[in-house]
Amino acid sequence: MSRYRLQPTPAQERALPEHCGHARFVWNLCVEQHAWWRPGRGSAPGFAEQCRQLTQARAEYGWLRAGSVTVQQQALKDFHQAMSHFFAGTHRRPTWRKAGRHEGFRVVAVKPAHPRTRHRQGRGGGPGRGRGCGVVDR
C-alpha cells in the first residue's frame, strides 16, 4: 500500500476532517452492531446488509449524504476485513474509533485509466485525486 503526504488547499483541509468523521461514524456503527451479538441471538448483519443500511441512512440523514459514499463504503469493507482477521485468529477484535485519535480513511479501487489516480503516478509529488475534495497534491 502506498501512502502519500497530501498538500490540500484550505477548502480541502476543511473537507478532509468531515470525511474522517463519516468513516469513523460508519466504523463505530459496525462495532456497535457486532458487539450486540450474543449466543442465541441472530447473527450480526453481514457486509451486504450493512451496505443496504448505509444506503438507508444516507437517504435519511443529509449530513451523511453530504459525505463521500466511497469513503463510507470503504470503512465498511475495512471493518469486515478486520472481522475476518479476528475470526481467523490473526488479529484482535476491532474496537471503537475516537475523534482526534483514530482519524483517517482510505480511498482505493480508483480507476487506473484516470491519469491523476494511477497508483504509481505521483511518487515524485505529482497530483492525486481525493474523492469529494477534488485534486490534491501529494
Beta strands, then each sheet from edge to edge (+ up, - down):
strand 1: 127-130
strand 2: 134-137
sheet 1: 1+ 2-
end
